[in-house]
Amino acid sequence: MPVKRTKRIFTLFAWKDALYRISSPSYDIIVNEIKHQRYVLENYIRKHPAFKTSLTPLPLLSKAPPIAEVMSDAALVTNVGPMAGVAGAIAHAGVTAACRDGADEAIIENGGDIYLTSTREILVGLYSGGGKLTNALAFLVKPDAMPLALCSSSSHMGHSGSFGNCDLATVTAKNGALADAAATLVCNSVKSKGDIEIVLERTITIPGILGVLIIKDDHIGMIGELPELVKNADPEIKSKITHDPVWIL
C-alpha cells in the first residue's frame, strides 16, 4: 500500500554558520531558542576554546551551561569531540521549546541532523550522495516513536571532516546530541563494506542508542529500533537538504 504523504510547510532559517529547515506552529519560539543556545554556547567556548576544536572528549569547566553538558556527555560515550553533537543538541532544544509552547508538531533539520515530534507520521528521505540507494529509501516515523532524534553523517557530503569512507550513517536516539555524536562515530569507523556489521554491533551497545543504519557502496546494514524503511522517490530531495553555503551538492 503506498504511503500517503502529508504536505508540510518548511521555513529556512540561517543563523551564523548554520542553515535550518523548520516546520512548526511555534516557529518563532524555535528560532529564539536556537539563537539563545548558540549565544550560550559561544560564550562558553570563549572561556574554553578547546571545546570547539577537540576531536576527543575533554573535561568541562565549572558551571558549564546545560547545552555544553549534554554535548560533553555524548562525546564521552562515543569518544568523539563535543562539537560532534552540536547540531543534534540545538535541534533537540528547539523542539523541546516548541513542546513547552504547546505545539503539536516541531521538526528541525540541520545538515541531516533532525529532531522531530508530531501527532502525524513523518516521512524522512535518506540521501546517500550516490549509487543505487541514493534516493531509494525513506524512514516512516510514526507518532508513537516521537519525539526522536534522527541524525546522519557522511564522509562525502558536508564540510565537516571525516576519518572514514561511509556513504551514510544514520542513528536514532531520544537524545539529539547523542544521536549526532554517534552518527559521527559510525561514519568515522566505516572504511569499507566489511566494516558494516562490526560497527553496527559496537554502536548499538552505547547506552541511549536506539538504532543504526549504514550505507556503503550500495550495501546497507541496520540494527536496533529504527522507523519503518519504505520506498522513496522524491525528485526534490536534493533541494531539501540543508547545508553550509560553502558546500555544493
KATA-V581694 format. One record per run of one state. SS is the DSSP state (H for helix, E for strand, - for the rest). FROM is the first residue (numbers start at 1). TO is the last residue. Records with the same first field share a line. If there is no record, write none. Layout:
SS=FROM-TO ; FROM-TO
//
This chain:
-=1-10 ; 16-17 ; 25-26 ; 48-49 ; 54-65 ; 79-81 ; 101-104 ; 111-112 ; 119-121 ; 127-136 ; 142-142 ; 146-147 ; 154-167 ; 174-175 ; 190-192 ; 204-208 ; 217-218 ; 225-227 ; 232-236 ; 241-249
E=11-15 ; 18-24 ; 105-110 ; 113-118 ; 122-126 ; 137-141 ; 148-153 ; 168-173 ; 209-216 ; 219-224 ; 228-231
H=27-47 ; 50-53 ; 66-78 ; 82-100 ; 143-145 ; 176-189 ; 193-203 ; 237-240
//
